[in-house]
Amino acid sequence: MKNRFLYILSILACILPVAANANWQYSGNYIRDGSYADDGSRFVISARGGASMGFGAIKNDVGSLTPNYYYNPTTGQVISEAYYKNCTDCGDFEYLGYGDLSTLAATEDYREFAFAAGASIGWTIPNRPQWRVEIGWDHITESEYNVSPLFEGDLTLTGGAIEGAVVHVESGAVHSNISTDIISAMAFYDFFDGLYKPTRTMIPYIGFGFGYADSKTTLNLVDPYGDLSSDADLQNFGERDPYGVIQFNRSEKNTSNVAGVIAAGVSYGVTENLFFDFGARVAYIPKVKWALKNDAGTRTRDWFSAENMIYANIMLGLRFEF
């Protein structure tokens, strides 16, 4: 026991002088009198959480898709091929033609609420402590995009009884999700004078940077109008039910982008090392895609996308500087 005690004392004797001279509190230049000149540089670590609002313009990405339509000359009723084939009293209907679904517009843009959380590490610049640089991660939780119909508009038909007939078409319905992770490099400027951030004071800041965004989307596509089920190729992305309507696979897709990020807010120093942070971050992502996949995952067909995506996050956090 005595030997073990002497062994521990010898280790402490080696460690304590190192710790005493490690200058954990401040970094800076060593002065001849044995002190250190603090240059204002600090190691920064922060965590935050709050709400996010996402915005994006939904675009039709189905490509060339030409379903067939039939009509009743007496009543003018128009139905899709899938409904015509399963109709028991459609003897008076005639073939009206086919149209290109890629010309239809989305009925609603993406505009959904989610939660957001993030964390960062960084450093304040020596002798320029108003500037800090940080590497950060932000996660925008899963939100939904549910629309029925997905696409709608006037469609010009060809190859049928009335060449150039124009019909009003509704196509597809979706229940879908999206979540996003953003890894960013940011530069911030805190508005204060001197080498030390004041405590018990509101300190405004602004920030800007760029990063990498990974968005995961989930698509559940259904065909309530029967127009999609007339395309033979789409059967590869699901199975036909007894009525000839395709039940599409639940499909996932990851979209990677370069993201731009700007920030603004205020911090409040409880102590010289602990700050409350209330701010907004706005991230811009060029495009996020939703796609169909076959059972084996070997084929993918883009269905729609959200272009010029913007996430506006309002978050409250804690920042430590030491």
Salt bridges, closest charged atoms under 4 A:
ASP38 OD2 - ARG42 NH2 2.97
GLU81 OE2 - LYS85 NZ 3.71
GLU134 OE2 - ARG132 NH1 2.70
ASP138 OD1 - ARG48 NE 3.14
ASP138 OD2 - ARG281 NH1 3.53
GLU152 OE2 - HIS168 NE2 2.82
ASP154 OD1 - HIS168 ND1 3.09
ASP181 OD1 - HIS139 ND1 2.84
ASP190 OD2 - ARG132 NE 2.75
ASP190 OD2 - LYS197 NZ 3.74
ASP233 OD1 - ARG299 NH1 3.07
ASP233 OD2 - ARG301 NH1 3.06
GLU252 OE1 - LYS216 NZ 3.73
GLU252 OE2 - ARG250 NH1 3.29
ASP277 OD2 - ARG319 NH1 2.84
ASP302 OD2 - LYS289 NZ 3.62
GLU307 OE2 - LYS287 NZ 3.69
GLU321 OE1 - LYS197 NZ 3.09
GLU321 OE2 - ARG319 NE 2.91
